[in-house]
Amino acid sequence: MKPLTKQWLVGLLIGLLSGPVWANHILIPMDAKQVNHLKAYGITYWILRNEKEVDWLLNYRGGSFLCAYEPNIQNELIVRGVTYEVISAAQANTILAEVASPAVNSDLMKLEKYPKIAVYSPKSKQPWDDAVTLVLTYAEIPYEVVFDEEVLNGALAKYDWLHLHHEDFTGQYGKFYGSYANMPWYLEQQKEAEGTARQFGFQKVSQLKLSVAKRIKEFVAGGGFMFAMCSATDSYDIALSAEGVDICERMYDGDPADPQAQQKLNYESTFAFTDFRLSRDPYEYEFSDIDNKPNERGLRQDNDYFSIFQFSAKWDPIPTMLTQNHTQVIKGFYGQTTGFKKGLIKPDVTVMGENKEIGEAKYLHGVFGKGFWTFYAGHDPEDYQHTVGEEPTDLNLHPTSPGFRLILNNVLFPAAKKKKQKT
């Protein structure tokens, strides 16, 4: 049996003294006073799974959460080490009045039900291979893994939120050929992908991945929420634009690419990007000119930052939810896709985070059909230059990470009670 800690005893005392007269609410602050922002999202998800509503106080103390007081919620907060405040009904009403005031850029968003989460990822990947699965595991938010077979067999209909692992949807195996063509993991990945393609009647892996990308597009159009990071962002749009066009060289699919591939791209099919040019070099670790290459950025770790915008909570609740944070300036981080050239982003896309000095967007959002999508560039917000085979990030060392908070904002977004956008 673990020894009683001071924190646990204080929480117990508060619980004993709390009563229905004054201890009616729990406030989970998300400003600098919060000692574990990431697990605070997990607690919020846990409350929703227990069929209780949570109020998300947009732009109030970093996007704090408010719920009715219950001893089991308080105990869970103590166990998980999340900062909270037990407040009276009068205090809660004062906060709600402040949030609702027309003079203040804040609003209340009711979270009603927990979203069912899927991660599109090879089954062989470990949770720490991807920032989203890493933070979901740390925050104790459950998810299920799906891959090509499940997507093509219609499994996405069971989920509200889908994350795309740093996948390559173009069928070029991440363009790792130049550096890793003879590595066992690369050969196994290629073998598995080719086997799945044959299973579903495709001659090439690029055709398989395009079919998967189109199913995901249907998922979004039907009301789903899709979140992608790193190479799953630009490679997804490139795959959609290249339908019916061979952009893969011989080492990837057994025959040469179409020499007129660039001219045949259809930018109308994409979510975010337009007028980009493909990287035709099969040995180059880039898919196109969408990504800002390291030599183009002119930044180092000590001066690489991007800023997130503050939107009008009452007029633009969706981007407001997705940018909740305790700081507006966030450390930059690399990935195969590190940042998006702003000149190649479609005009109807909402840029939520950027490095203005170098014309680089980091965080994008858009609407498609009845659903929504978000693209977040980079691999791991707390690992500046992640490399293949590197040790996983220990989020116990980064419990207040603002970069990881952006991911978890997206996880909670589908739980919000939908209301009409103001015009």
N, C-alpha and C positions, 0 to 999 in steps of 0.2 A: 504494500500500500504506500502511495506517495505521501511525503510529509506535507502538512498544510502550509501553504505559502501565505505571506502577508496579503498579497493581492486577492487570494481566494477568501481569506477571512474578512477582509474589508467588503468584498462583494456579498458575502453571506450576511454580514451585519446590515448592509443596505437592504438586502432582500427581506430580512426580518422586520426592519423598521418600515419598509414600504407598504403602503396600503392603498385600497381603491380610492381613498379620499384625495391623495395628492400625487401618488406615484402612478400616473396614468399612462405615461409615455416613456419610450426610450429613444434618445437621440444618439445616432452614430455619427460623430463629426468626421468630416473628410478634409479638413484643413491641416495645417502643420501640427496640430495637437494630436492627430491620429498617429499611433505608433505602428499600426499595421494596416495600411490602406488595402492591400491585396486580399487579406483574409476578411476585411470588412465586406467586400463584394461577395465572398463565399457565405458569410453569415446572412446577407440579404437574400441570396439565392435559397439558403436553407429555410429561412422564414417563409418564403413563397412556396417552397415544397411542402411546408406544413400548413398550407392553405390559409395563410394570413397575408393581409395586404401591407405594403410598405409605401410610404410617400418618399419620393425622390425630390429633394429640395434643390432644384437647379440653381446654380450660381450662389447658393447660400453655404458659406463656410466650406468651399471646395466641392460642393455637390453632396451634402450630407443626407443621411437617411433617417426617417422618423417612423416609428411603429408603436402600436399599443403595447403597454407594459405587460409582460408575462414572466413569471419566475424562470421558466425553462429557457426563454430567450436570453435573459440576463446570465443564467448559468453558462449557456453556450458561448456568450461573449467573453466571459471570464476564462473558460477553458481554452478558447482559441487566441486569447491575448489581444483582443480588439478593444480599443478605447471607446467608452460610451458614457452617456450621462442619463441618469434617471430624473425626469422632469415632471412637473405637475401639469394638469390640464390647462391651467391658466398660462403657464409658460409656453406650452405647445401652441395655444391659441395666439399668443403674442408673436411667436415665430411665423405662424401661418399668415397672420395679418401683414407682417413685414414682407413676406415673400409675395403676397398677392398685391401689394401696393403698386399702383401704376408708375410711381416715381422711382421704383427700384427694378434693376434688370435681373429679375429672378422669377421663378414660377414653380408650381407644384406639379409633379408628374406622378400619377398613381401607378404603381406596379401591382399587377393583379394575379398573374400566374407565371410559374417558372417556365422558361423556354426549354424545349427538348433539343439537345445539342449533339451534333455530329461533326466529326473531324475526318475530312477526306485525306487519307494517308495510307501508305503501304503498311501492311500488318507487321512487317519486319522492323519497322522503325521503332525506336525507343522514345518514351515521352519527352526526354530532354533534347531530342533532335529538333524540336520545334518550339518556338517561344509560347505559342498558344497552349499546346498540351502541357508545357512546363508550368505555366501560370494557372491553368485550370486545376492541375493536380495539387499545386501549392495552396490554392484558395479553397480546395475541397469541393469543387464544382464537378459533378459527374458528367461524363460524355461517352459517346460510343464512336467506334472507328468504322468508317465505311471506305471502300475503295471502288475500283472500276466495276467489279461484278455487282456489288450492291446498288451502285448508281444506275447501271444499265437494267437492273431487275426491278427498278421502281421504288427502292427503299427510301428515297428522299422525302416521300410523302409523309413519313412518320415524324419528321423533324421541323423545328421552327428556325433553327440557326445552323449554318454550315460554315465551317472553316476549311479553307484550302491550304493544306500543308505546302511547304515550299516546293511545289511540283513544277514539272515542265510539261505543259499541255501541247507543245509543238511536236513531240515525238523524237526529240534530239537528246534525250537522257541527260538533261541539264547542261548540255554542251561540255561535259566533263571528258570527252574523248581525248583531247590533247594531253591531259595530265594523268588520267586514271583508266585509260582504255584496257589495260591488262590487269587491273586490280580485281580480285575475286568478287568483291561486292558489286562492282560495275557490271561484270559479266553475268552475275546472278540476277541483277536488276533487269538487264536486257533480256535474259532468258525468260523471266517471269512475265515481262510485258508482252513479248512475242507470243508466249503461250496463251495469255488472256485474249490477245487480238485474234488468234486462230479460233479460240473457244467461241467467240461471238461473230465469227465469219468475216473478219477484216484481214486484208492482205498485209497491212502495215500498222505499226503502232501509232503513227500519226493519225490514221483514220479512227482507231479506237479512241484516242484522246480527244479528237474533235467531237465524236459522238458523246463522250462523257461531258465535255464542255457545253454542248447544246442541251443536254439533260439538266445540267446545273442552271443554265439560262432559263429553262422552262420552270425550274423550281423558284427562281427569283421572280419571274413574271407572274407566277401564281400566288405570290404573297410571302415568299420566303426571304430570309436575310442571309446574305453571303458575305463573308469576311475573308480576305486573302492578304498574305504577306509575302515579301521577298519575290522570288521568281514566279510565284503563282499569280502575280498581278499582271505583269506585262506579257508573260507567255500565254496567259489565258486569252487576252485580247488579240494577240497575234494569231493564235489558233483559230479564233472566230473569223478573223479577217481573211484567213488563208483557206477557207473552205473550198475544196475542189482544186487547190493549187499545191503542187509538190515543192515545199521549201526545204526538204531534208536532203543532204548529200548522201553519197553512196554508203559511207560507213554507218549511217543511221538506218537506212531502209533498203539498201541493196541496189539502188539506181541513182543517177545524178538528179539534182534539183532542176526544176524548170528555170531556164535562163531568163525567162520573162516574168518570174514570180513577183518581183517588186511591182510591176505595172498592173498585175492582176489582183492585188489586194483590195478587199472591200471594207473600207473604214466604217461604213454605215452599220456593220454587224457588231462593232465593239461597244463596250461599256464606257471606257474612259478616254482612250487615246485615238489620235487621228494623225494622218500625214507622216507617220514614222517610217523609217527606212530599216530594212532587215540587215542584220549582220550576215553576210554571205560566206564569211570565212568559217568553215566547220571547226577550226581549231581555236577560234576566239571565244572566250568565256563571256559572251554577250549574245543576246537574242536580237537586239535592235538598238537604235539610238535613243529610245525612250529613257533608258537608264543613264544617269550621270556617272561616267567612269571616274575612277580615282584620280587620274591625271587631268581630268577636266574640272574637278571640284576645287582643287587648290586649298584643301583644308587638312588639318591635323586633328588628332583626338582632343587636344586641349582647346581648340577653337571651333569645333564642329557642334553646332547647336541648330535647332529649329524652333519656331514659335507657333503655338496653336492660337487660333483666333477665338475671340469671345463673341458669341452670337447673341441675338436678342432672345431671351428665354421665352418671352410671351409671343413673339412672332415667328421664331425659327426654333421650335422645341427639339427637332430631331438633331441638327448639328450641335445644338446646345448640350444635349445628352451625351453625344459622342465626344465632346471636348471637356467634360468635367474633370477638373484637376486642382491640385493645390499650388501649381505654378504654371505660368504661361510659356516658360522657356525650358526646353527639354534637350538633353544630350543627344547628339546624332549617333548613328551606328550603321555599320556597313552590312551589306548582304550581297548576294549575286545581283539583286536589284536594290540599289542603295537609295536612289532618289529619282523623281520623275521630272523631266524637262517641262517646264510650265508651258512652253510654246507648242507642245504636242498634246495638250489636254483639251478635250472638247469643251466648248463654252458653257454647256449646261451642267457641267460637273462642279460640285462644291469643293473648293480647296479649304481644308480645315487646319492644315499645318504646313509651313514652308520655311525655307531659308531664303529670304528675299534678296539678300546680297548676291547670291549666285544663281537666282532664278530657278530654284529647285523646290518642287512640291514633295512633301513627305506623306501626307495623310489626305485621302480623297474620299468623297462620298457621292452617291447618286441614287436615283430612282429608276427602276425599270419595271414596267407593268404595274402590278400591285405590290411589288417587293422593293427591296433595298440592297445596296452593296457598298462595301467599304474596302479600299485598297490602302495598305500601310506598308511603306517601303522599308527595307532592312530586315535583318535576320533576328537579332536578339537585342532588346533595348539596353541590357546591362553587360553586353559583351561587344566591345567596339568593332572588332574584326574577327568574327567567328571563322574558324577553319575546320575542314573535314577531320573528324576524329578527335576534336578538342573536348576537354572535360566539360560536363554540363554546368551551367550557371547555378549557383546555390542561392535560391531566393530568400533563404533565411538571412542572407547578408543584405538583401535589398527589399525589405518589406514595404517601403514607402515609394517604390519606383514609379515616377510619373510616366515613364515610357510604357511600362506594363499596365498602368491604369487605363491607358487608351484602349488596350485590348479588352479589358473587362467592362468598360463602358459599353462596348459593342455587344458583349454577352448579355447584359441586362436589357438592352434596348428592346428586344421583342416582348419583354414582360410589360411594357408600358401600355396603358390604356390608350387606344388610338383615338385621336381627336382631329378634327379637320384643321388643315393648315389655314392660317389667316391670309387673306389676299388684300 
